[in-house]
């Protein structure tokens, strides 16, 4: 296993609770919930992912939660030493077995490869010169390594220009991507689902920077502009007048010969 300092408390926890992969998944879920934007509920500020947070921590006693808290602190310290680098994805893949990784199709892309592909994609200078927000979609985001490499080209002065839509079928990957983009000021919405068959009801998480740069409002304005600029639908052709019905002939009736 690739040894990071933040993994040591999690390994201590797994020694008495079992699977390290389960512990790691709960760790990133708690961390993602802690980094989620906050809203006012009955006058109190709570995380937008408060229910998920409470669902996880209910399963752990206080001493175990202290280890998770320690791991989160060590993770922040280690992240600051490696700006725009993913130090979660390779740890997660080391926590899972080789066979399960192959079944899920999960592979770790080294940061050097991500940087190379980001530079090959190019266009950062043109986007910065234009100065307008634009959308980037990552249909298999994993922990967000590619997003980190691409967004690094806009940091720190133009962080608000790229707006990322990150999609992954694995909830753990979605949480890791949410954490990485939250730490490095990257506006991002994370959707948990199959990018090939995405459904409207898939879980969707927006990070603090997505809210901070007003991306939700920008999308509403764009939708309204499209509706207002759309040409009016042509009125249906009037139905041709119906020809007048021919007068009905009187029905001949046999006289009653026996009527008085």
C-alpha positions in Angstrom: 0.0 0.0 0.0 1.2 3.5 -0.8 1.9 4.9 2.6 0.5 8.4 3.4 0.5 9.8 6.8 -3.3 10.2 6.9 -3.8 6.4 6.3 -2.2 5.4 9.6 -5.2 6.3 11.8 -7.4 4.6 9.3 -5.3 1.4 9.5 -5.4 1.6 13.3 -9.2 1.8 13.0 -9.5 -1.1 10.5 -7.5 -3.3 12.9 -10.4 -3.4 15.2 -13.3 -2.8 12.8 -12.3 -4.9 9.8 -12.1 -3.9 6.1 -9.8 -1.0 5.3 -11.8 -0.3 2.1 -15.0 0.2 4.2 -13.1 2.5 6.6 -11.6 4.5 3.8 -15.0 4.8 2.1 -16.6 6.1 5.3 -13.6 8.5 5.8 -14.0 10.2 2.4 -17.8 10.4 2.8 -17.4 12.2 6.2 -14.7 14.5 4.7 -16.9 15.3 1.7 -19.8 16.1 3.9 -17.7 18.4 6.1 -16.5 20.3 3.0 -20.0 20.7 1.5 -21.7 24.1 1.3 -23.8 25.1 4.3 -27.4 26.4 4.4 -29.5 27.9 7.1 -32.1 25.5 8.7 -34.2 27.0 11.5 -31.6 29.7 12.0 -28.7 27.2 12.3 -25.9 26.7 9.7 -25.8 23.0 8.6 -24.1 21.1 5.8 -26.0 20.4 2.7 -25.0 16.8 3.2 -25.9 16.7 6.9 -28.0 13.6 6.6 -25.3 11.6 4.9 -22.8 12.7 7.6 -25.0 11.7 10.4 -25.7 8.3 8.8 -22.0 7.5 8.8 -20.9 8.8 12.2 -23.8 7.0 14.0 -22.0 3.7 13.2 -18.8 4.7 15.1 -18.1 5.3 18.8 -16.3 8.5 19.9 -12.8 7.0 20.0 -13.2 5.8 16.4 -14.5 9.2 15.3 -11.4 10.8 16.8 -9.2 8.6 14.6 -11.2 9.7 11.5 -10.8 13.3 12.6 -7.1 12.8 13.0 -6.9 11.3 9.5 -8.7 14.2 8.1 -6.3 16.7 9.7 -3.3 14.8 8.4 -4.8 14.6 5.0 -5.2 18.4 4.8 -1.6 18.9 5.9 -0.3 16.4 3.3 -2.5 18.0 0.6 -0.9 21.4 1.2 2.5 19.9 0.4 1.2 18.6 -3.0 -1.0 21.4 -4.7 -3.4 20.1 -7.3 -2.4 16.5 -6.7 -4.7 13.6 -6.0 -3.5 11.7 -2.9 -6.7 9.8 -2.5 -7.2 7.8 -5.7 -4.1 5.7 -5.5 -4.7 5.0 -1.8 -8.3 3.8 -2.5 -7.1 1.5 -5.2 -4.5 0.1 -2.9 -7.2 -0.5 -0.3 -9.3 -2.7 -2.7 -8.3 -6.0 -4.2 -6.9 -6.3 -7.7 -9.8 -8.4 -8.9 -12.4 -6.0 -7.7 -10.6 -3.1 -9.4 -10.7 -4.9 -12.7 -14.3 -5.8 -12.3 -15.2 -2.1 -11.7 -12.8 -0.9 -14.4 -10.9 1.3 -12.0 -7.3 2.3 -12.9 -5.1 5.0 -11.4 -3.7 7.6 -13.8 -0.4 9.1 -12.6 -0.4 12.8 -12.2 2.4 13.2 -14.9 0.1 11.6 -17.5 -2.8 13.8 -16.4 -0.6 16.9 -16.7 0.5 15.9 -20.2 -3.1 15.3 -21.4 -4.2 18.6 -19.9 -1.5 20.4 -21.9 -2.3 18.5 -25.0 -5.9 19.5 -24.7 -4.7 23.1 -24.5 -6.8 26.2 -24.9 -6.2 27.7 -21.4 -4.7 30.9 -22.8 -7.6 31.4 -25.2 -10.1 30.9 -22.4 -8.3 33.3 -20.1 -8.0 35.9 -22.9 -11.8 35.6 -23.6 -12.6 35.8 -19.8 -15.9 34.0 -20.1 -16.9 30.9 -18.0 -17.1 27.6 -19.8 -18.1 24.1 -19.0 -15.9 21.0 -19.0 -17.4 17.5 -18.6 -15.5 14.5 -17.2 -17.7 11.4 -17.7 -15.5 9.0 -15.7 -13.9 11.4 -13.2 -12.5 8.9 -10.6 -10.9 10.9 -7.9 -10.6 13.9 -10.2 -7.0 13.7 -11.3 -7.7 15.0 -14.8 -9.8 17.8 -13.5 -7.0 18.9 -11.1 -4.4 18.9 -13.9 -6.7 20.9 -16.2 -7.8 23.4 -13.5 -4.2 24.0 -12.4 -3.7 26.0 -15.7 -6.2 28.6 -14.4 -5.0 28.9 -10.8 -4.9 31.1 -8.9 -6.3 34.2 -10.7 -8.7 32.5 -13.2 -10.0 29.7 -11.1 -13.6 30.8 -11.7 -13.6 30.3 -15.5 -13.8 26.5 -15.9 -16.9 24.9 -14.5 -16.7 21.1 -14.2 -19.3 18.4 -14.4 -17.8 15.3 -13.0 -19.6 11.9 -13.3 -18.7 8.5 -11.9 -20.6 5.4 -11.1 -18.7 4.7 -7.9 -19.9 6.7 -4.9 -16.4 6.6 -3.3 -14.9 8.1 -6.5 -17.5 10.8 -6.4 -16.6 11.7 -2.8 -12.9 11.8 -3.6 -13.5 14.1 -6.6 -15.7 16.3 -4.4 -12.9 16.6 -1.8 -10.2 17.3 -4.3 -12.1 20.0 -6.2 -13.3 21.6 -2.9 -9.7 21.9 -1.6 -8.3 23.6 -4.7 -11.0 26.1 -5.5 -12.4 24.3 -8.6 -16.1 24.9 -9.3 -17.6 21.5 -9.7 -20.8 19.5 -9.7 -20.4 15.8 -9.0 -23.0 13.4 -10.3 -23.1 9.8 -9.1 -24.3 7.6 -12.0 -23.5 5.9 -15.2 -22.6 8.6 -17.8 -23.9 6.4 -20.6 -27.3 6.0 -19.1 -27.6 9.0 -16.8 -31.0 9.4 -15.1 -32.5 12.6 -13.7 -32.7 11.2 -10.2 -28.9 10.5 -9.8 -27.3 12.0 -6.6 -25.8 15.4 -7.5 -23.4 17.4 -5.2 -22.2 20.9 -5.8 -19.1 22.2 -4.0 -18.6 25.5 -2.3 -16.9 27.1 -5.3 -19.7 26.1 -7.7 -22.0 28.2 -5.4 -19.4 30.9 -4.9 -19.0 31.7 -8.6 -22.8 31.7 -9.2 -22.9 28.8 -11.6 -26.5 27.8 -10.7 -27.7 31.4 -11.4 -25.7 31.4 -14.7 -27.4 28.3 -15.9 -30.9 29.6 -15.0 -30.2 32.8 -17.0 -29.0 30.8 -20.0 -32.1 28.6 -19.8 -34.3 31.7 -19.6 -32.4 33.3 -22.5 -32.9 30.3 -24.7 -36.6 30.3 -24.0 -37.0 34.0 -24.7 -34.9 33.8 -27.9 -36.6 30.7 -29.3 -38.9 31.5 -32.3 -42.6 31.2 -31.5 -44.2 28.0 -32.5 -46.3 28.5 -35.7 -50.0 28.6 -35.2 -51.8 25.5 -36.4 -53.5 25.8 -39.8 -57.2 26.6 -39.3 -59.4 23.7 -40.2 -61.3 24.2 -43.5 -64.9 25.0 -43.1 -67.2 22.0 -43.3 -69.5 21.8 -46.2 -73.2 22.4 -45.3 -75.1 19.3 -44.6 -77.8 18.5 -47.2 -81.3 19.1 -46.0 -82.9 15.9 -44.7 -85.8 14.6 -46.7 -89.1 14.2 -44.7 -89.7 10.6 -43.8 -92.9 9.3 -45.4 -95.2 7.8 -42.9 -98.1 5.4 -43.6 -101.3 7.0 -42.6 -103.3 5.1 -40.0 -106.4 4.0 -41.8 -108.2 3.1 -38.6 -107.7 6.4 -36.9 -110.9 8.0 -35.9 
